[in-house]
Amino acid sequence: MTPARFADRVAGMKSDREVYSALRILSDAEAIEDTRTRRDCVVRWIASPEQVQELAADGNGREAHTGRLARGPEGQLGEGSTLAEPSHLWPVLAGLARASAGGERRLLRLSRREVARWAGGSFAAARRTLDALQLAGLLGWRDDGERSGYVPVQPDLPISELPVDWERLASRRGLELRKLRRMERYAYQGGCRRRYLLRYFGEDFGRWRCGGCDRCA
């Protein structure tokens, strides 16, 4: 069943976006599992066997590569942001190197469960790690299977015991709603737009008008 059809069958659900949001929350909390993770994945090395063996070998050179691999080329994800956990990169890379005889086997078919074990047992971490290695230009990978669905990781676990931080989610939702309401007030308020923005950043000029926005002109 597609998310759109699922949304149509649930009372009070407005669109399939709500379904996708709920699946993302539960997946990030590892409360549900995408069945695609049970299928194989295909990995093709782009790096040469020499490069694979050099990166997978033990040594002091790993620290120099960790930040680049975790953040992407030239740190394109931004300062402090990472695509994958650095602690997962090297076990996954070492596992891929072993499975491919040091990069000599250029095309691999692997169980995503096996790759997940290399990443500490987390399917989400395995996916992020493969994405990071792909972004770094070391390999290319894809899921070998088209159908997907979601199943609970612990089917008998009560909803109240799901590993989801509901308080944090409620707080984030409240923050996003407040930001939305501020944008609505900015769009529909009848006063000076520049004054409104200055007030948002803590400056209040009373009934001052800029004379340049669409409300003042």
Contacts in CASP RR format, 6 or more apart in sequence:
PFRMAT RR
TARGET T0000
AUTHOR 0000-0000-0000
METHOD contacts of the structure
MODEL  1
MTPARFADRVAGMKSDREVYSALRILSDAEAIEDTRTRRDCVVRWIASPE
QVQELAADGNGREAHTGRLARGPEGQLGEGSTLAEPSHLWPVLAGLARAS
AGGERRLLRLSRREVARWAGGSFAAARRTLDALQLAGLLGWRDDGERSGY
VPVQPDLPISELPVDWERLASRRGLELRKLRRMERYAYQGGCRRRYLLRY
FGEDFGRWRCGGCDRCA
2 16 0 8 1.000
3 16 0 8 1.000
3 19 0 8 1.000
3 20 0 8 1.000
3 23 0 8 1.000
4 16 0 8 1.000
4 19 0 8 1.000
6 16 0 8 1.000
6 19 0 8 1.000
7 13 0 8 1.000
7 14 0 8 1.000
7 15 0 8 1.000
7 16 0 8 1.000
7 18 0 8 1.000
7 19 0 8 1.000
13 19 0 8 1.000
23 32 0 8 1.000
23 150 0 8 1.000
25 164 0 8 1.000
25 169 0 8 1.000
26 32 0 8 1.000
26 150 0 8 1.000
26 162 0 8 1.000
26 164 0 8 1.000
27 33 0 8 1.000
27 34 0 8 1.000
27 124 0 8 1.000
27 150 0 8 1.000
28 124 0 8 1.000
29 162 0 8 1.000
29 163 0 8 1.000
29 164 0 8 1.000
29 165 0 8 1.000
30 122 0 8 1.000
30 123 0 8 1.000
30 124 0 8 1.000
30 153 0 8 1.000
30 163 0 8 1.000
31 152 0 8 1.000
31 153 0 8 1.000
31 154 0 8 1.000
31 157 0 8 1.000
31 162 0 8 1.000
31 163 0 8 1.000
31 164 0 8 1.000
32 150 0 8 1.000
32 151 0 8 1.000
32 152 0 8 1.000
32 153 0 8 1.000
33 123 0 8 1.000
33 150 0 8 1.000
33 151 0 8 1.000
33 152 0 8 1.000
33 153 0 8 1.000
34 123 0 8 1.000
34 148 0 8 1.000
34 149 0 8 1.000
34 150 0 8 1.000
35 147 0 8 1.000
35 148 0 8 1.000
35 149 0 8 1.000
35 150 0 8 1.000
35 151 0 8 1.000
36 112 0 8 1.000
36 143 0 8 1.000
36 145 0 8 1.000
36 148 0 8 1.000
36 149 0 8 1.000
37 112 0 8 1.000
37 113 0 8 1.000
37 116 0 8 1.000
37 123 0 8 1.000
37 126 0 8 1.000
37 127 0 8 1.000
38 112 0 8 1.000
38 113 0 8 1.000
39 112 0 8 1.000
39 143 0 8 1.000
39 144 0 8 1.000
39 145 0 8 1.000
40 109 0 8 1.000
40 110 0 8 1.000
40 111 0 8 1.000
40 112 0 8 1.000
40 144 0 8 1.000
40 145 0 8 1.000
41 109 0 8 1.000
41 110 0 8 1.000
41 111 0 8 1.000
41 112 0 8 1.000
41 115 0 8 1.000
41 130 0 8 1.000
41 141 0 8 1.000
41 142 0 8 1.000
41 143 0 8 1.000
41 144 0 8 1.000
42 107 0 8 1.000
42 108 0 8 1.000
42 109 0 8 1.000
42 110 0 8 1.000
42 141 0 8 1.000
42 142 0 8 1.000
42 144 0 8 1.000
43 96 0 8 1.000
43 100 0 8 1.000
43 107 0 8 1.000
43 108 0 8 1.000
43 109 0 8 1.000
43 110 0 8 1.000
43 130 0 8 1.000
43 139 0 8 1.000
43 140 0 8 1.000
43 141 0 8 1.000
44 106 0 8 1.000
44 107 0 8 1.000
44 108 0 8 1.000
44 139 0 8 1.000
44 140 0 8 1.000
44 141 0 8 1.000
45 52 0 8 1.000
45 100 0 8 1.000
45 103 0 8 1.000
45 106 0 8 1.000
45 107 0 8 1.000
45 108 0 8 1.000
45 138 0 8 1.000
45 139 0 8 1.000
45 140 0 8 1.000
46 137 0 8 1.000
46 138 0 8 1.000
46 139 0 8 1.000
46 140 0 8 1.000
47 55 0 8 1.000
47 103 0 8 1.000
47 137 0 8 1.000
47 138 0 8 1.000
47 139 0 8 1.000
49 102 0 8 1.000
49 103 0 8 1.000
49 104 0 8 1.000
51 138 0 8 1.000
52 96 0 8 1.000
52 97 0 8 1.000
52 100 0 8 1.000
52 102 0 8 1.000
52 103 0 8 1.000
52 138 0 8 1.000
53 97 0 8 1.000
53 102 0 8 1.000
53 103 0 8 1.000
55 62 0 8 1.000
55 65 0 8 1.000
55 93 0 8 1.000
55 97 0 8 1.000
55 138 0 8 1.000
56 90 0 8 1.000
56 93 0 8 1.000
56 94 0 8 1.000
56 95 0 8 1.000
56 96 0 8 1.000
56 97 0 8 1.000
56 98 0 8 1.000
56 102 0 8 1.000
62 90 0 8 1.000
66 86 0 8 1.000
66 89 0 8 1.000
66 90 0 8 1.000
67 75 0 8 1.000
67 82 0 8 1.000
67 86 0 8 1.000
68 75 0 8 1.000
68 136 0 8 1.000
69 84 0 8 1.000
69 86 0 8 1.000
69 89 0 8 1.000
69 132 0 8 1.000
69 133 0 8 1.000
69 136 0 8 1.000
69 138 0 8 1.000
70 82 0 8 1.000
70 83 0 8 1.000
70 84 0 8 1.000
70 85 0 8 1.000
70 86 0 8 1.000
70 89 0 8 1.000
70 132 0 8 1.000
71 77 0 8 1.000
71 78 0 8 1.000
71 80 0 8 1.000
71 81 0 8 1.000
71 82 0 8 1.000
71 83 0 8 1.000
72 83 0 8 1.000
72 132 0 8 1.000
72 135 0 8 1.000
72 136 0 8 1.000
73 135 0 8 1.000
73 136 0 8 1.000
77 83 0 8 1.000
82 132 0 8 1.000
83 128 0 8 1.000
83 131 0 8 1.000
83 132 0 8 1.000
83 135 0 8 1.000
84 125 0 8 1.000
84 128 0 8 1.000
84 129 0 8 1.000
84 131 0 8 1.000
84 132 0 8 1.000
85 125 0 8 1.000
85 128 0 8 1.000
85 129 0 8 1.000
88 118 0 8 1.000
88 119 0 8 1.000
88 120 0 8 1.000
88 125 0 8 1.000
88 126 0 8 1.000
88 128 0 8 1.000
88 129 0 8 1.000
89 129 0 8 1.000
89 132 0 8 1.000
89 133 0 8 1.000
91 118 0 8 1.000
91 119 0 8 1.000
91 120 0 8 1.000
92 115 0 8 1.000
92 118 0 8 1.000
92 119 0 8 1.000
92 126 0 8 1.000
92 129 0 8 1.000
92 130 0 8 1.000
92 133 0 8 1.000
93 133 0 8 1.000
93 138 0 8 1.000
94 118 0 8 1.000
95 118 0 8 1.000
96 108 0 8 1.000
96 110 0 8 1.000
96 115 0 8 1.000
96 139 0 8 1.000
97 103 0 8 1.000
99 105 0 8 1.000
99 108 0 8 1.000
99 110 0 8 1.000
100 106 0 8 1.000
100 108 0 8 1.000
109 144 0 8 1.000
112 123 0 8 1.000
112 126 0 8 1.000
112 143 0 8 1.000
115 126 0 8 1.000
115 129 0 8 1.000
115 130 0 8 1.000
116 122 0 8 1.000
116 123 0 8 1.000
116 125 0 8 1.000
116 126 0 8 1.000
118 126 0 8 1.000
119 125 0 8 1.000
119 126 0 8 1.000
119 129 0 8 1.000
130 139 0 8 1.000
130 141 0 8 1.000
133 139 0 8 1.000
133 140 0 8 1.000
133 141 0 8 1.000
134 140 0 8 1.000
134 141 0 8 1.000
182 200 0 8 1.000
185 196 0 8 1.000
186 193 0 8 1.000
186 196 0 8 1.000
186 197 0 8 1.000
189 196 0 8 1.000
190 215 0 8 1.000
191 209 0 8 1.000
191 215 0 8 1.000
191 216 0 8 1.000
192 208 0 8 1.000
192 209 0 8 1.000
192 210 0 8 1.000
192 211 0 8 1.000
192 213 0 8 1.000
192 215 0 8 1.000
192 216 0 8 1.000
193 210 0 8 1.000
193 213 0 8 1.000
193 214 0 8 1.000
193 215 0 8 1.000
193 216 0 8 1.000
194 210 0 8 1.000
194 212 0 8 1.000
194 213 0 8 1.000
194 216 0 8 1.000
195 205 0 8 1.000
195 206 0 8 1.000
195 208 0 8 1.000
195 209 0 8 1.000
195 210 0 8 1.000
198 204 0 8 1.000
198 205 0 8 1.000
209 215 0 8 1.000
209 216 0 8 1.000
210 216 0 8 1.000
211 217 0 8 1.000
END
